[in-house]
């Protein structure tokens, strides 16, 4: 099974959806300062802009398509201008089709300037948060919203704190293995449909469930099982970083499978290299315990830089060299 699918990315978000969502996810509140049709204004970039130079008259490099932040510097600059000059300065930015203006630190604009923005169809919002906090929260929200994502067929489980993505052909028993892991005290992130995101150029991949399927699981021969209702809150996870991929394979005696673990395989998900373990399945093989060991091996390598195969190889070489010296 290939995971190297091209990632998807949302192109824009309306101002109405943006302000209706961000306050539910972050500790930041906005108040509307004018009334315009917010459905006609859309955000197309994650980056924000502080239009200091544009207010001063230099608009050659004005990135008007971004959210505009007016903090203490910008508002005090405007308030210190003569009324007519202030109107001309503000006209420098509202003549562009900017998506929205956010006033931070409880800063205020004169009614005349707000009327100019309203006439141009530009929404204005205010917040008591500082510019630094506002920029941080808004950028983080937009970074997540515009991040690369893709939905994969598999099961995502938190095993000893390690995010393990189970993949393989349909019918091999991925859901049954995930169910067994949950019964042993591990947590389910998603089954059947795993949504994986990559924010910006970060090497971290975050897996979440499909919110339609939620934490329901299909067990062949039994039907649909609600994991949260059956096992409780301890059995589920809202999200988890993808750290190891385990591919379940049909046993084929003609294939030479890995025996030592020195040949470390990997796969790419959204451009990020992730360690991959291939597990052939045949009757009597305890896949659940093996996946627990996969997670423990990952922890040993990450925190102790210990690889059992390398340690055994080193020990054998030491014995051979010592015997050769003795001879």
C-alpha positions, -999 to 999 in steps of 0.1 A, spaced: 0 0 0 14 34 -10 11 64 13 28 88 -11 -3 106 -22 -4 143 -30 -16 164 -1 -46 186 -3 -49 222 9 -79 245 15 -77 276 -7 -96 301 14 -118 308 44 -146 334 47 -143 361 73 -176 349 88 -163 313 93 -129 326 105 -143 347 133 -170 322 141 -144 295 147 -112 309 161 -127 320 194 -139 285 201 -103 271 197 -82 299 212 -83 322 243 -90 353 222 -123 372 218 -132 396 189 -159 422 188 -174 434 155 -170 472 150 -190 476 117 -216 458 97 -207 446 62 -213 414 41 -186 392 55 -193 364 30 -177 385 2 -144 387 20 -121 357 22 -87 350 36 -63 332 12 -30 333 32 -18 322 66 4 353 70 -7 386 85 4 421 77 9 454 97 3 482 72 25 508 87 43 518 54 10 516 35 -6 541 59 24 564 53 18 563 16 42 535 3 19 509 -12 42 494 -39 47 462 -18 15 463 2 3 427 7 -34 437 8 -47 401 4 -36 393 40 -54 401 73 -43 436 84 -33 442 120 -35 477 135 -17 478 168 -5 506 190 19 520 165 -5 522 136 -34 536 155 -13 563 173 2 573 140 -33 578 126 -46 596 157 -17 621 156 -25 632 121 -47 661 111 -83 649 103 -79 654 65 -45 638 64 -57 609 85 -85 603 60 -60 603 31 -37 579 50 -65 555 58 -77 557 22 -43 543 12 -53 509 25 -91 507 22 -89 514 -16 -75 478 -18 -97 447 -14 -83 436 19 -101 408 37 -104 424 72 -88 448 97 -82 438 133 -76 464 160 -55 450 189 -50 462 225 -85 478 226 -73 505 201 -100 525 184 -105 542 151 -125 574 146 -161 570 134 -151 586 101 -125 559 94 -148 531 103 -174 546 79 -147 546 52 -140 509 58 -177 501 58 -183 519 25 -154 498 11 -170 466 24 -141 459 48 -150 442 82 -133 457 113 -129 437 145 -114 446 178 -98 427 206 -83 435 240 -54 411 233 -20 425 224 -7 425 188 18 398 197 -8 374 211 -33 382 184 -7 375 156 4 343 173 -31 329 177 -44 340 143 -13 327 125 -15 294 143 -52 290 134 -46 299 97 -15 277 96 -36 247 108 -65 256 84 -42 259 53 -20 230 62 -15 200 39 -38 171 46 -48 137 32 -72 109 43 -58 74 44 -73 40 48 -60 24 80 -61 26 118 -43 50 141 -35 39 176 -16 54 205 6 26 218 27 35 249 26 71 238 38 62 203 16 71 173 13 39 152 -4 40 119 -17 5 108 -21 1 71 -27 -29 47 -51 -44 23 -88 -44 32 -98 -75 52 -64 -82 67 -77 -73 102 -64 -38 109 -95 -30 129 -93 -62 149 -57 -55 158 -66 -20 169 -95 -34 189 -71 -58 207 -47 -29 214 -75 -9 230 -85 -39 251 -49 -40 263 -51 -3 275 -40 17 244 -59 45 227 -77 47 194 -73 79 174 -91 68 142 -102 37 124 -108 32 87 -104 68 77 -73 86 92 -69 123 84 -32 133 85 -21 170 85 13 187 81 16 223 92 39 244 70 73 228 66 72 211 100 83 174 100 55 166 124 25 148 110 -7 149 131 -34 123 127 -71 128 136 -103 110 130 -128 117 103 -155 136 123 -183 118 104 -170 83 113 -159 96 147 -148 68 170 -170 41 155 -153 9 143 -164 -18 119 -157 -53 130 -164 -79 103 -189 -104 115 -200 -82 144 -208 -48 128 -204 -13 141 -189 -7 175 -189 26 194 -154 26 210 -161 56 232 -194 42 245 -180 7 251 -145 14 265 -149 49 279 -129 81 275 -96 64 284 -97 44 251 -97 73 227 -74 101 217 -83 133 199 -51 134 179 -16 119 178 16 124 159 24 97 133 57 82 144 57 46 131 39 30 102 31 -7 105 20 -24 73 2 -57 76 10 -81 48 -4 -114 36 22 -142 43 41 -153 12 67 -179 17 85 -168 -15 93 -134 1 124 -130 23 111 -109 52 134 -89 76 149 -111 103 174 -89 121 161 -53 119 192 -38 105 175 -28 72 153 0 84 125 8 60 107 41 57 78 56 38 69 92 29 37 108 41 30 143 28 68 146 21 79 135 56 100 103 61 84 79 86 99 46 98 80 16 85 77 -20 97 63 -47 75 45 -75 94 35 -107 75 3 -122 89 -3 -159 93 -25 -180 118 -11 -181 153 10 -149 151 3 -124 179 3 -92 159 -9 -71 189 21 -80 211 45 -74 182 31 -39 176 36 -32 213 73 -42 209 75 -20 177 64 10 199 89 0 227 117 -3 202 109 31 188 111 46 223 144 29 230 159 42 198 146 78 204 155 82 240 185 58 244 197 55 209 196 17 214 189 -7 185 189 -44 195 201 -56 161 231 -33 162 239 -42 198 238 -80 190 259 -74 159 284 -54 179 286 -82 205 291 -109 179 319 -89 162 336 -83 196 336 -121 203 349 -129 168 377 -103 171 387 -115 206 388 -151 194 410 -141 165 434 -122 187 437 -152 211 445 -176 182 
